[in-house]
Amino acid sequence: MWDHCGMVRNEEGLKKALSLIKELKDEFWRDLNVPGGSGEVNQELEKAGRVADFFELSELLVNDALARKESCGAHFREEYQTPEGELLEMMMSLPM
């Protein structure tokens, strides 16, 4: 996430992040083995659920960063800066 969806990001890196997340998520579900039985509280199952939640959250964050076509706060898109490295002023029209 930090390498491709950190403070400085670009479309190519964000798309790569989505691809890497998908690979990790597929590997996780393919290799998942939760020990324990159904008649007891299973902390390993809870942990696996948290990991699955993190995959969903990371996809959401990257998709949001892809949809944002401007710099915002401390985060900026490299495609939307001047040759001097300054923020491009973008006027976005919002539907009324």
Helices and strands as residue ranges (DSSP letters): E 8-9, H 11-31, H 43-67, E 76-77, G 78-80
